[in-house]
Amino acid sequence: MMVRPREEILGLAAGIGVLILFSGMLVVSRLGATSSLTVFDMTGLRFGIAAIFTAPLLLRMRLPRVGLRQAIVLGTCSGCVFTTLLFGGMAFAPVAHGAIVVNGAMPVFAALISWTIFGEKLGRWRVAGIVLIVIGVAATGWDALAFGVPGQWRGHLLFLGAAACNATFLTAVRGWNIGAFESLLTVNIMNLVFYIPVWLLFLPSNIANAPWQEIALQGVYQGIIAAFFASIMIAYAARTLGGTRQAAVMSGAPALSLLLAIPALGEIPSIISITGVVVVTVGILVTLGPRLLQPQAARVAPVAPPP
């Protein structure tokens, strides 16, 4: 389906909007992870409120045609497991480290999954990009071990787990040919049905004692902005721009997250962190290869929601 210039401009605006919202989500997650809320509270607020906004879609759309095994994979990899790992990492390490490790490791894990499971050839560009990403992530890890606050390495391990979860989700959505709204509905429904009761009954929680401002910030940003509106926006952006160009737009997330964390959290990045951002960003762009410069007609394709 050919995309008209006006639609492509709107798609680019949506893509940049997702970039800003996702980068802001990392900052808000750091705020929440260092507040009185537990990471389980943050995950519960995210999917509980997102499910409320998703419910009207169920009245206008049919239930997703997704099998139980597929629903479990989608619901965990882009749901409670992913967010708990991400929020947990933010409790130990700064936003810059999270942005570098999560955004950098995702394409690496995705490439390894595609290679091992689907037999997809990586190609020279992809291998070169992966090497650059690994260098940037390794430099960030060394920065944390050598100069960071003790224990930051725990956050890095959790970030790697979050990246592996989201890479699995993205690969599964593409491999199973699941549409954007199907994945959105599946993730939110599965976490409403299974995670929310477990959180309320068994998991550590401090939501009863947390200030309402903290609850409101996490509920609105995580549940409405990140888990709902950003998912719809990235679906539109990928449909009009194409997945490759949208991925290129999202490569700016590490740099933007680092910049937002300076005024919002007072986190001044080290020279090594700044270098890591640059190397990882270049690595992400290199993995896209020459396809990035080729004109393309966007197609309506399954697109996964962002983290």
C-alpha positions as CSV (number, residue, x, y, z in Angstrom):
1,M,0.0,0.0,0.0
2,M,1.5,3.3,-1.1
3,V,1.7,6.0,1.5
4,R,0.8,9.6,0.6
5,P,3.3,12.4,1.6
6,R,0.8,13.8,4.2
7,E,0.4,10.4,5.8
8,E,4.2,9.9,5.9
9,I,4.6,13.2,7.7
10,L,1.9,12.2,10.2
11,G,3.7,8.8,10.6
12,L,7.0,10.5,11.2
13,A,5.3,12.7,13.9
14,A,3.8,9.6,15.5
15,G,7.2,7.9,15.4
16,I,8.9,10.8,17.1
17,G,6.1,11.0,19.6
18,V,6.7,7.4,20.5
19,L,10.4,8.1,20.9
20,I,9.7,10.9,23.3
21,L,7.1,8.9,25.3
22,F,9.3,5.8,25.5
23,S,12.3,7.9,26.7
24,G,10.1,9.6,29.2
25,M,8.9,6.2,30.4
26,L,12.4,5.3,31.4
27,V,12.7,8.5,33.4
28,V,9.3,7.9,35.1
29,S,10.2,4.3,35.8
30,R,13.4,5.5,37.6
31,L,11.3,7.9,39.6
32,G,8.9,5.1,40.6
33,A,11.6,2.5,41.3
34,T,13.3,4.9,43.8
35,S,10.0,5.9,45.4
36,S,7.9,4.2,48.1
37,L,6.1,2.0,45.6
38,T,7.4,-1.5,44.9
39,V,8.2,-2.6,41.4
40,F,5.2,-4.9,41.7
41,D,3.0,-1.9,42.5
42,M,4.3,-0.1,39.4
43,T,3.5,-3.2,37.2
44,G,0.1,-3.5,38.7
45,L,-0.7,0.1,38.1
46,R,0.5,-0.2,34.5
47,F,-1.6,-3.1,33.5
48,G,-4.6,-2.5,35.7
49,I,-5.1,1.0,34.3
50,A,-4.2,-0.1,30.8
51,A,-6.8,-2.8,30.9
52,I,-9.5,-0.2,31.8
53,F,-8.7,1.7,28.7
54,T,-8.4,-1.5,26.6
55,A,-11.9,-2.7,27.7
56,P,-13.9,-0.4,25.3
57,L,-11.9,-1.9,22.4
58,L,-13.2,-5.4,23.3
59,L,-16.8,-4.1,22.8
60,R,-16.0,-2.9,19.3
61,M,-13.6,-5.7,18.2
62,R,-13.6,-9.4,18.4
63,L,-11.4,-11.2,20.9
64,P,-7.9,-11.7,19.6
65,R,-7.5,-15.0,17.7
66,V,-4.4,-16.0,19.7
67,G,-3.8,-19.5,21.1
68,L,-3.2,-20.1,24.8
69,R,0.5,-20.7,24.3
70,Q,0.9,-17.6,22.2
71,A,-1.1,-15.5,24.7
72,I,1.2,-16.7,27.6
73,V,4.3,-15.8,25.7
74,L,3.0,-12.4,24.7
75,G,1.5,-11.7,28.1
76,T,4.7,-12.5,30.0
77,C,7.4,-11.3,27.6
78,S,5.8,-7.9,27.0
79,G,3.9,-7.8,30.3
80,C,4.6,-8.5,34.0
81,V,8.0,-10.2,33.5
82,F,9.3,-7.5,31.2
83,T,8.1,-4.6,33.3
84,T,9.2,-6.1,36.6
85,L,12.7,-6.6,35.2
86,L,12.9,-3.1,33.8
87,F,11.5,-1.4,36.9
88,G,13.8,-3.6,39.1
89,G,16.8,-2.5,37.0
90,M,15.9,1.1,37.5
91,A,16.1,0.6,41.3
92,F,19.8,-0.1,41.0
93,A,21.1,1.8,37.9
94,P,20.6,5.2,36.4
95,V,18.4,6.0,33.3
96,A,21.4,6.3,31.0
97,H,22.5,2.7,31.8
98,G,19.0,1.4,31.3
99,A,18.6,3.1,28.0
100,I,21.9,1.9,26.7
101,V,21.5,-1.7,27.9
102,V,17.9,-2.3,27.1
103,N,17.8,-0.5,23.7
104,G,21.1,-1.9,22.7
105,A,20.6,-5.5,23.8
106,M,17.1,-5.8,22.2
107,P,18.3,-6.0,18.6
108,V,21.1,-8.3,19.6
109,F,18.8,-10.7,21.3
110,A,16.3,-10.4,18.4
111,A,19.0,-11.3,15.9
112,L,20.1,-14.3,17.9
113,I,16.6,-15.6,18.2
114,S,15.9,-15.1,14.5
115,W,19.1,-16.9,13.7
116,T,18.7,-19.8,16.0
117,I,15.0,-20.4,15.7
118,F,14.1,-19.2,12.2
119,G,17.5,-19.8,10.5
120,E,17.6,-16.2,9.4
121,K,21.0,-15.1,8.0
122,L,22.4,-12.1,9.9
123,G,24.4,-10.5,7.1
124,R,27.5,-8.3,7.3
125,W,25.7,-5.1,8.2
126,R,23.8,-6.8,11.1
127,V,26.9,-8.5,12.4
128,A,28.8,-5.2,12.3
129,G,26.0,-3.4,14.1
130,I,25.8,-6.1,16.8
131,V,29.6,-5.8,17.4
132,L,29.2,-2.0,17.9
133,I,26.2,-2.5,20.2
134,V,28.1,-5.1,22.3
135,I,31.1,-2.7,22.6
136,G,28.8,0.1,23.8
137,V,26.9,-2.0,26.3
138,A,30.2,-3.5,27.6
139,A,31.6,0.0,28.1
140,T,28.5,0.9,30.1
141,G,29.0,-2.2,32.2
142,W,32.6,-1.4,32.8
143,D,31.7,2.1,33.8
144,A,29.3,0.8,36.4
145,L,31.7,-1.8,37.8
146,A,34.7,0.6,37.9
147,F,33.2,3.9,38.8
148,G,29.5,3.5,39.5
149,V,27.6,3.0,42.8
150,P,28.1,-0.5,44.2
151,G,25.4,-2.8,43.0
152,Q,24.7,-1.2,39.7
153,W,25.7,-4.4,37.9
154,R,22.5,-5.9,39.4
155,G,20.5,-3.4,37.4
156,H,22.4,-4.2,34.3
157,L,21.5,-7.9,34.6
158,L,17.9,-7.0,35.1
159,F,18.0,-4.7,32.0
160,L,19.5,-7.6,30.0
161,G,16.6,-9.8,31.1
162,A,14.1,-7.1,30.1
163,A,15.7,-6.7,26.7
164,A,15.6,-10.5,26.1
165,C,11.9,-10.6,27.0
166,N,11.0,-7.7,24.7
167,A,13.1,-9.2,21.9
168,T,11.3,-12.5,22.3
169,F,8.0,-10.7,22.2
170,L,8.9,-8.8,19.0
171,T,10.1,-11.9,17.3
172,A,7.0,-13.9,18.3
173,V,4.7,-11.2,17.0
174,R,6.4,-11.2,13.7
175,G,6.7,-15.0,13.5
176,W,3.1,-15.6,14.4
177,N,1.8,-12.7,12.2
178,I,-0.1,-11.1,15.1
179,G,-1.5,-7.6,14.5
180,A,-0.8,-4.6,16.7
181,F,-4.3,-4.4,18.2
182,E,-4.3,-8.2,18.8
183,S,-1.0,-8.0,20.7
184,L,-2.2,-4.9,22.7
185,L,-5.4,-6.6,23.7
186,T,-3.7,-9.9,24.5
187,V,-1.0,-8.4,26.7
188,N,-3.4,-6.2,28.7
189,I,-6.1,-8.9,29.1
190,M,-3.6,-11.6,30.2
191,N,-2.0,-9.4,32.8
192,L,-5.4,-8.2,34.1
193,V,-6.6,-11.7,34.5
194,F,-3.4,-13.4,35.9
195,Y,-1.0,-10.8,37.2
196,I,-3.3,-8.3,39.0
197,P,-4.9,-11.0,41.4
198,V,-1.4,-12.4,42.2
199,W,-0.1,-8.8,42.9
200,L,-3.1,-7.9,45.1
201,L,-3.0,-11.2,47.1
202,F,0.6,-12.3,47.3
203,L,3.3,-9.8,46.1
204,P,5.0,-7.2,48.3
205,S,3.1,-3.9,48.0
206,N,3.3,-0.5,49.6
207,I,0.5,1.2,47.5
208,A,-1.6,1.7,50.6
209,N,1.0,4.0,52.1
210,A,2.4,5.6,49.0
211,P,1.6,9.3,48.3
212,W,-1.2,9.8,45.8
213,Q,1.1,11.8,43.6
214,E,3.4,8.8,43.1
215,I,0.5,6.5,42.4
216,A,-1.0,9.0,39.9
217,L,2.3,9.6,38.1
218,Q,2.9,5.9,37.6
219,G,-0.7,5.1,36.8
220,V,-1.2,7.8,34.2
221,Y,2.2,7.5,32.5
222,Q,2.7,3.7,32.6
223,G,-0.9,2.7,32.2
224,I,-2.3,5.3,29.9
225,I,0.5,6.9,28.0
226,A,3.1,4.0,27.7
227,A,1.0,0.9,27.7
228,F,-2.0,2.3,25.6
229,F,-1.4,5.4,23.5
230,A,2.2,4.7,22.6
231,S,1.2,1.3,21.4
232,I,-1.4,2.7,19.0
233,M,1.0,5.4,17.9
234,I,3.8,3.0,17.0
235,A,1.4,0.8,15.1
236,Y,0.5,3.9,12.9
237,A,4.1,5.0,12.6
238,A,5.2,1.6,11.4
239,R,2.3,1.3,9.0
240,T,3.1,4.6,7.3
241,L,6.9,4.7,7.6
242,G,7.7,1.0,7.6
243,G,9.3,-1.0,10.3
244,T,12.9,-0.2,9.3
245,R,12.5,3.5,9.4
246,Q,10.5,3.4,12.7
247,A,13.4,1.4,14.2
248,A,15.7,4.1,13.0
249,V,13.7,6.7,14.8
250,M,13.7,4.6,18.0
251,S,17.5,4.4,17.9
252,G,17.4,7.9,19.4
253,A,16.0,6.6,22.6
254,P,19.3,6.1,24.5
255,A,20.4,9.7,23.7
256,L,17.1,11.3,24.5
257,S,16.6,9.3,27.7
258,L,20.1,10.4,28.9
259,L,19.2,14.1,28.2
260,L,15.8,13.9,29.9
261,A,17.4,12.3,33.0
262,I,19.6,15.4,33.6
263,P,16.9,17.9,34.5
264,A,14.3,15.4,35.7
265,L,16.5,13.4,38.0
266,G,19.8,15.3,38.3
267,E,21.7,12.3,36.8
268,I,24.8,13.6,35.1
269,P,26.2,11.0,32.7
270,S,29.8,10.1,32.7
271,I,32.0,10.4,29.6
272,I,31.9,6.6,29.2
273,S,28.0,6.6,29.4
274,I,27.9,9.3,26.7
275,T,30.3,7.3,24.6
276,G,28.2,4.2,25.1
277,V,25.1,6.0,23.9
278,V,26.8,7.1,20.7
279,V,28.3,3.7,20.0
280,V,25.0,1.9,20.7
281,T,23.0,4.4,18.6
282,V,25.4,3.9,15.6
283,G,25.3,0.2,16.1
284,I,21.5,0.1,16.0
285,L,21.5,2.1,12.8
286,V,24.2,-0.1,11.2
287,T,22.1,-3.2,12.0
288,L,19.4,-1.7,9.7
289,G,21.9,-1.6,6.9
290,P,21.3,-0.2,3.4
291,R,17.5,-0.8,3.8
292,L,17.3,2.4,5.8
293,L,18.1,4.5,2.7
294,Q,15.9,2.6,0.3
295,P,12.5,4.1,-0.6
296,Q,9.8,1.8,0.5
297,A,6.0,1.5,0.3
298,A,4.7,0.9,3.9
299,R,2.5,-2.1,4.3
300,V,-0.1,-2.9,7.0
301,A,2.1,-5.3,9.0
302,P,2.0,-6.6,12.5
303,V,3.7,-4.3,14.9
304,A,4.5,-4.8,18.5
305,P,3.9,-2.3,21.1
306,P,6.9,-0.6,22.7
307,P,8.1,-1.2,26.2
